[in-house]
Amino acid sequence: MHEMSIAQNIIEIVTETLKEHPNARVEKVVVDVGVLTAVVPESLEFCYQAIIAETPLADSVIEIHTIPVRVKCRACNEESSLDSFIFVCPRCGSSELTELSGRELNIRHIEVAE
């Protein structure tokens, strides 16, 4: 389960960021997760909650935003979202696609109370 190591990395990044604000209390960590990362949002949330005890994030929650796969077709120049992992243009059927989104794994922002 790679969600556990991702949760650990998120906690490390947030903890390091908090060093600049020693009196801040983390309320929420907002994360963008692209569908192509193979991260299961429910598993990431479970892992995060399981390991935040005894950290500066102990009472926080994680909010996960799932980022869909978006592509641009090099044949017809159409931008579209893909609902499946079949990488063909929904407009013209070409497989000449450039990924625009879907591989993100970012901390979007951290909500804190001082």
Steps between C-alpha positions, in 0.01 A plus 500: 500500500687808379237726656676457836829639368314782326323587827835497680649732238205740532546511877874563462444783253233666713707459818800657330283789377367556854849564634458855371177533702559327836165604653289390206261207535419312180128461441496367144741385233359523148657269243455460123522140380486418129315184405807367316707493821325179608441652844175387661364811674328300776822311573703822509251654744507187719881493505519873577260466794684192626839670528430861602477424873798642689573745215419870463218387268326288766160670477505577129313351207611435146282614211573327172408649164501245218639645177360341182697404194496784248664470162558703186481328166788581269292393198190719546620737777202411725542512879288251692465291814533124480258291701693178441861402458454458126720775365323597179352834410124498562455733202710347221622165637869585472746362754732800453426652840693722735415466870397826663405366843447184697845433648494766772593424858530838670422669826267776383493685830514468878237657722629604841377676812746716689 
